[in-house]
């Protein structure tokens, strides 16, 4: 089959969850013998908006083509005619039977209609709440309030304008600003409602995301399918690690507020000296320096972004425990699956997609979501009882008898099944 995979970013330029999954999907489909192209974005302020660059990349010795549209100056737009036109040209050139969308933030929801009008069958994997929440995570900005980053109960036009977009108000007339941004949210919701009708199948890796979006977007039972991510089990099977004098806690991921790294550092600062923290990930100029400042006197090592194909050697063999402290609800975190597959102990929150895949004292440890003291106590439990690292960490993935996560080969077979039914 001819498949066009779409995502708002693609490695190595962007390296978060949907980006890594999109790359894994592409290589898996190529290995299965399909013709696959990629449509994504680049950010280059020195060239024209919406200019498209084609480049060849190689992953796992497989070469394929990227088509990258330049989106360097747009922010918070959900429709871009320039992106739509660029995508239309790619559709005409490639002539796909299937267009598999992953994330449209920073692109344009209009490209879904372009694919529909062309006659392609459309699959959309849900990586977060973006279709129902403009910011993707139901995490409020709360500009000017004493308690920022509160969890949000759901989209409401005026509430979204107040809680997340008041930072864009002019400061001259809050009443008029509120009307403007309330309408902005409403128009977006109506546009997303139209998009939903063009999609044949939505794939959700977790019930946390799937059930909520099914309710809020009105998805039918036949339109929504649950399917967890797939992984290269060969790359996740070589871990060798012996616990030393100190318990080494690790963090993998971006240095964003929603990932809760500040929570982890706060909790770690309250442990005794028998612990160490290693933080892996690409630095962000707006957050990383401040995080480093608050832990300048702690036993914390800051490591650069790792090569995901070498994650066992570069990360899991260097730590005893991985902590996933996200303050949003998460979907089906890739890092949790990788940790479970390598039988590394994981500590994460008792909420959302995190608690779907980790059960306390069965295959990991849970702490109360967004609670620093609970996280500290859970980490201290491991420091005081290092046998937990092996005893609890050995179970792995609860959704399989042998503890192994879904293989990429099995995942691709199920994706192929969806494609074939649509074609």
N, C-alpha and C positions, 0 to 999 in steps of 0.2 A: 504494500500500500504506500501511497504518497502522503506523508504526514508533515505538517508544518507545526512546529512547537513554538509557542509564544510565551515569553516572560519578560518582566520589566528590567531584568538584569541577568547577566550570564558570566560565569567565571572566565577569566580571572579578575575582570573588572569589579564584579560584585560577587560576594561569596557567603550569603546567608542561606536560610533554609530552602526557599523556593528556587533559588539559583542552583544550589547543589542538586536538588531533586530534578530540576529541568535537565541539567547536564547528565545525570544518571539515566533519566528517561531516554534522552537522545542516544546515548551510547548503547543502551539496552535494545532499543528499536533497530539501530544500525546492525548490531550483532545478529539480530533475528532476521535480517535481510531486507528491511524496508528502506525506502528512499525518504530521507529526513533532512529538512532544512530548519533553520532557526531564525526567528525574528525577535530582536531584542533592541536595547538602546545603548548609546554611548553618551557621554557628557563631555563635550569639547566646546568651550566658549569661543574658540578662535576660528570656527568654521560656521557656515550657515545653518540656521535652524532647519531641521528635517532632512538634511543631507543624509543619504544612505551610503554606508560603507560596507563593502563585502570583504570578508577575510576568512581564510581557512585556519582551522584550529585542529589540534590533535589531542585526544584523550584516550588513554589505554590503547595506544597505537592505532586508533581509529581516527581518520581524518574526515571532517565535515565542514559545511559552510555556514557562517554566521552572516546575517544581514542586520546591520546596526543602524537605527535611525538616530540622528543627533537630537537629543532633547536636553539642552543645556540651560535654558532660561525659563522653563515652565515650572511652576510649583502649585500644587493643590488644584490643578485643572483636571477635570474628569473627561472632557471632550476636547480633542485637538484635530482640527481639519487637516493640518499639515501631516500629522501622524497617520490619519485615515488615508490620505492620498498616497503616502509612501507605502503603506501596507497594501493598498489596492494594486499597486504596481507589482509587488512581490507575489500576491495571489495570482495575478495574470501570468507571471513568469513561471511560477512553480506548479500551478494547477493541482493543488492538494485535494485528496479525497476527504481527509480529516484535518481539521485545525484543532490543536490541543492547547487551550489557553491555561496559563498558570497564575499569572498576576498581571493586572493592568495599571497599577499605580505608576504614575509618571509617563504612561503611554496615552491611551484613549479608549474609552468604552465603545467608541464608534467603530472600532475595527471588528468587533463581534458582528455587527450588522453587515459590514463589508463581506465577511466570510459567509454569512447567511445568504446574502444576495448573490454571491458567486455560485452557491449551491453546495458548498462543502458541509459535511456533518461536523457538529461542534461538540467538543468535550471540554469541560472546565473543572480543573482541580482546585478545591478550596483550601488555601493555605492559612487563612486567617479570616477575620470578620469584615474585610474591606468592602464587600458588596453591600453590607448593611451599616457599616460604620466608616465614615470618610477617612478616619485615621487608622482603621484596620484592627484595632485591639480593644475597643470599648474601654479605653483608658483616657480619662479627661485631662485636659491641660490645666483647668482651674486657674487661669491667669489672674494674679492679684489676690488670690485666696490663701488662707493660712495653710491649707492642706492640699497641695497639688497632687495630680496623678491619681485621683480617685477612680475606682472601678465604676463603669457606667451600666445602668440597667437596660439600656436600649435606645434606639434612635428616636428622637422627638425633635422636630424642626427647630423650635425656639430654644429648647434646652441645649441642643448641639451648638447653636449660634452663641449662646451665652458661655457655655462651659469650655468650648474648644476654639471658637473663632473670634472671641472678643479681643484677642491679641492683635487682630487685624483692624479693629475699629479705629476710626480717625481720631477719636478723643474730642471731637467737636460737638457731636450730637449722637449720644448713645441710642436714642430712640430710633432715629433713622438708620443708624448702623445695624441695629438689631433687626429691623425690618428687612434690610438688604441681605444679611447673612442668613436669616430665617428662610427667605425665598431661595437663596443659593442652595441650602440643604434640601429644601422641598423639590427644586428642579432636579437635583442630583438623584434623589430618591425615585422620582418619576422616570428618569432616564434609565436607572438601574432596573426598574420594573419592566421596561421595554426590552432591555438586554436579556433578562431572564427567559423571555419567550423564544429567543433565538437559539438557546442552548438545548441540545438533545439530552446530554447527561452531565450532571454535576457529580464529581467524585469527592467524597470527604474522607480523610484519613482518621477522623475521630467523631464520636457522637457529640462532643462538646461543640464543635463548629457545625456539624451537619444538622443536628436537631434545632439549634438556634436559628440558623439561616433558613431552614425549611419552614419554620414557623413565621419568621419575619418577611420572607420573600414569597411565601406561598408556593413552594416547590411541591410538586406531586411526588408520591411514593415511587413512581416509575422514573421520574426525572433525577432522583437522588440515589446514589449508590455508595456504600461504604467500602473503602479499600485502603488498607494501610500501605505505607511506603515500602519499597524494596531495597535491599542492600547487598553489596558484594561481600558475601560471607568469607571468601578466601582472604580478603584484606583485613578482616576483623577477627582472625582466629589465631594470631601468633603472639598473643600477649604473654610476657614473662615478667613477673613483678614479685619481689619479696619485701615485706614491710620492714622498715628500718627503725631507728630509735625514735624518730618523729613520724607522726601520721601526716602524710602529705595530701592536702585537699587541693583539688584542681577546679578551675572554671574555664569553660570553652564557650566562646561566643562574642557577640558585638558588645561594645562598651556603651550601650544605650540605657536610658532610664528604665524602660520596660523590662529589661533582662534582670534587674535587681542586683547588679553587681555591688552597688553601694550598700545594700542590705547584707550581703555576704561579708564585705570588708568590716562592717560594724560588728557583726556576730563574731568573726574571727578575732577581732581585737580584744574580745573578752575571754578568749581561751587561755589555757596555761601554756607554758613554753614547749610542751611536747607536740606542737603542731606547726605546720608550715603551709603556706598558700602559694600556689602557682597559677597565674592568670594568663591564658592564651587568647589571642585575638588581635585583629587590626585596630590600631589606635584611632581615636576620633578627637580632633582638635578641640571640640566644644565640651568633651566630658573627661577624657583620659587624664589630662593634667590635674584636674580637681580630684579625681579618684586617687591618683598617685600621692597627692598632697596629704590626704587624710590617712594614708597608711605608710607614711614615710619612715616611721619608727617601728614598723612591724616586719616580721619575717615573711615578706612577700616578694616573689620573683615575677617580673613582667616579661612574658615571652611574646615574640612576634606571631603573626598569623601563621598557622601551620599548613602544610600540604595535606589536603584531606586524604589523598591516596596513601599517605604515610602516617595516618593518625595514631595507629597502634604504637609504632616506634617513637614518634615524636611527642606523643601525649600520654597515652594510657600506660605505657611502661615506666613513665616518670612520676605517676601519682597513684595514691591508694584509693581515693574517693573523688568522685566528680559531684559537684554541687550545682543544681539547676534552680536558682532562686527567683525566677521570673515573678514580677508583680502583676502581669496580666495573666489571663487564664491559659494561654498557650493552646496549641492545636494538637499535634502529634510530634513532639520535638525529635528531630533527627538525632540529636546528641544523646537523648535518653535511650533510643534504640541501639546506638553504637555502644553505649556503656553497657547495656544489658547483654549484648552479643559477646562482648569481651569479658563478661563476668566481673566487671569492675563495680564496686559498690556505688550506688547513686543515692544522694539526698536531694529531695525535691519537695514541692509544696503539695498540700492535700486538696488541690483544686484543679478543675478543668482537665485538659488533656494530659497534664502531668500525673494526676491521680488515676487517670484511666489506665496508664501503663505501668505505674509503680504502686504496689500495695505495701503498706507499712509492715515491716518485719517478715515479709514474704520474699520480695525480690529487691528491696531497698528500704530506705527510711523516709518518712514523711514528717514535715513540720507544718505548723499552722501558717496558712498563706499570709504573706506580707508581715509576719510577726518576727522581729529580730530576736527576741528572747527565746522563742520556740526554736528558731534556727540555731542559736547558740547552744541551747541545751541538747539538741540532736547531734550537733558536731562534737560536743563535749562527751556525749555517750560513746562515740566511736573512739575518741582519744583515751577514755578510761577503759574501754573494752575493745581493743583492736581485733579480737577474734571475730567481731561482727563483719569485718572487711571480707573475710572468706565465707563465713557461715551464711550470711544473708546475701552476699553478692553472687554466690554461685548459682542461684536459681535461674536467672536470666528472664527471658520473655515469657510472661504468664499465659499468653494466648497460644502457645505451642507446648506439646508434651515434653519435648527435649530442651526447651529453653532458647532455641534459636529464633531469631527474628525472621521475617519474610525475606526470602532470597530475591535478588533482582530478577533472576530467571523466572521464578514463580509470578512475581509482580507483572512482568512484561507479558506473560501468557494471559493473565487476566485482563490487562489493558488491550491486548490483541483481540480478546473475546468481545470486549465492548466495541471496539472499532468494527469488527466483522458484523456484529448485529446491526450496527448503524448503516453499514454500507450495503 
